[in-house]
Amino acid sequence: VPMGVLSCMKYLMFIFNVLVFAGGTCLAGVGVWVAVDPAGFQDIVAAKPVLSVGAYLLLAVGIALSLLGFLGCCGALRRSRPLLLV
């Protein structure tokens, strides 16, 4: 396999993982926002328990995606197979 293809794949993996990290961070931010100030979202979601559970679910998924994206970025830059498999 030519070296240029491997270098391109390395940067594509890095960019994809940065996007996953950014999406996870945004989800975690929205989860914190809904958990701290649920009054703005009561018009969208009528039931209060659903709003509370949804906020913590968004927070958990956002943190998990951010962690996976960060580990993927580190794996892509170091060309570490175990980090990329995580």
C-alpha positions as a Markdown table, in Angstrom:
| # | Residue | x | y | z |
|---|---|---|---|---|
| 1 | Val | 0.0 | 0.0 | 0.0 |
| 2 | Pro | 1.5 | 3.4 | -1.0 |
| 3 | Met | 2.5 | 5.7 | 1.8 |
| 4 | Gly | 0.2 | 8.5 | 0.5 |
| 5 | Val | -2.9 | 6.3 | 1.0 |
| 6 | Leu | -2.0 | 5.5 | 4.6 |
| 7 | Ser | -1.3 | 9.2 | 5.3 |
| 8 | Cys | -4.7 | 10.1 | 3.8 |
| 9 | Met | -6.5 | 7.4 | 5.8 |
| 10 | Lys | -4.7 | 8.7 | 9.0 |
| 11 | Tyr | -6.0 | 12.2 | 8.5 |
| 12 | Leu | -9.5 | 11.1 | 7.4 |
| 13 | Met | -9.8 | 9.0 | 10.6 |
| 14 | Phe | -8.6 | 12.0 | 12.6 |
| 15 | Ile | -11.2 | 14.3 | 11.1 |
| 16 | Phe | -14.0 | 11.8 | 11.6 |
| 17 | Asn | -13.0 | 11.3 | 15.2 |
| 18 | Val | -12.9 | 15.1 | 15.7 |
| 19 | Leu | -16.4 | 15.3 | 14.4 |
| 20 | Val | -17.5 | 12.5 | 16.8 |
| 21 | Phe | -15.8 | 14.4 | 19.6 |
| 22 | Ala | -17.5 | 17.6 | 18.7 |
| 23 | Gly | -20.9 | 16.0 | 18.4 |
| 24 | Gly | -20.5 | 14.3 | 21.8 |
| 25 | Thr | -19.5 | 17.6 | 23.4 |
| 26 | Cys | -22.5 | 19.3 | 21.9 |
| 27 | Leu | -24.8 | 16.5 | 23.2 |
| 28 | Ala | -23.3 | 16.8 | 26.7 |
| 29 | Gly | -23.7 | 20.5 | 26.6 |
| 30 | Val | -27.4 | 20.3 | 25.7 |
| 31 | Gly | -27.8 | 17.6 | 28.4 |
| 32 | Val | -26.3 | 20.0 | 31.0 |
| 33 | Trp | -28.4 | 22.9 | 29.7 |
| 34 | Val | -31.7 | 20.9 | 30.0 |
| 35 | Ala | -30.7 | 19.5 | 33.4 |
| 36 | Val | -29.9 | 23.0 | 34.8 |
| 37 | Asp | -32.7 | 25.0 | 33.1 |
| 38 | Pro | -35.6 | 22.7 | 32.1 |
| 39 | Ala | -38.1 | 25.6 | 31.9 |
| 40 | Gly | -37.1 | 26.3 | 28.3 |
| 41 | Phe | -37.8 | 22.8 | 27.1 |
| 42 | Gln | -41.1 | 22.2 | 28.9 |
| 43 | Asp | -43.0 | 23.4 | 25.9 |
| 44 | Ile | -41.4 | 20.7 | 23.7 |
| 45 | Val | -41.7 | 17.9 | 26.2 |
| 46 | Ala | -44.9 | 17.9 | 28.3 |
| 47 | Ala | -44.0 | 15.4 | 30.9 |
| 48 | Lys | -41.5 | 16.5 | 33.5 |
| 49 | Pro | -40.0 | 13.0 | 34.3 |
| 50 | Val | -39.3 | 12.4 | 30.7 |
| 51 | Leu | -37.4 | 15.7 | 30.5 |
| 52 | Ser | -35.3 | 14.8 | 33.5 |
| 53 | Val | -34.4 | 11.3 | 32.2 |
| 54 | Gly | -33.8 | 12.7 | 28.7 |
| 55 | Ala | -31.4 | 15.3 | 30.1 |
| 56 | Tyr | -29.3 | 12.7 | 31.9 |
| 57 | Leu | -29.5 | 10.4 | 28.9 |
| 58 | Leu | -28.2 | 13.1 | 26.6 |
| 59 | Leu | -25.4 | 13.9 | 29.1 |
| 60 | Ala | -24.3 | 10.2 | 29.4 |
| 61 | Val | -24.4 | 9.6 | 25.6 |
| 62 | Gly | -22.5 | 12.9 | 25.0 |
| 63 | Ile | -19.8 | 12.0 | 27.5 |
| 64 | Ala | -19.4 | 8.5 | 26.0 |
| 65 | Leu | -19.1 | 9.9 | 22.4 |
| 66 | Ser | -16.7 | 12.6 | 23.5 |
| 67 | Leu | -14.5 | 9.9 | 25.2 |
| 68 | Leu | -14.6 | 7.7 | 22.1 |
| 69 | Gly | -13.9 | 10.5 | 19.8 |
| 70 | Phe | -10.9 | 11.6 | 21.9 |
| 71 | Leu | -9.5 | 8.1 | 22.0 |
| 72 | Gly | -10.0 | 7.8 | 18.3 |
| 73 | Cys | -8.1 | 11.0 | 17.7 |
| 74 | Cys | -5.2 | 9.8 | 19.8 |
| 75 | Gly | -5.3 | 6.4 | 18.0 |
| 76 | Ala | -5.3 | 8.0 | 14.6 |
| 77 | Leu | -2.4 | 10.3 | 15.3 |
| 78 | Arg | -0.3 | 7.6 | 16.9 |
| 79 | Arg | -1.5 | 4.8 | 14.5 |
| 80 | Ser | -2.4 | 2.8 | 17.5 |
| 81 | Arg | -4.6 | -0.2 | 16.6 |
| 82 | Pro | -6.0 | -0.8 | 20.1 |
| 83 | Leu | -7.1 | 2.8 | 20.5 |
| 84 | Leu | -8.8 | 2.8 | 17.1 |
| 85 | Leu | -10.6 | -0.5 | 17.9 |
| 86 | Val | -12.0 | 1.0 | 21.1 |
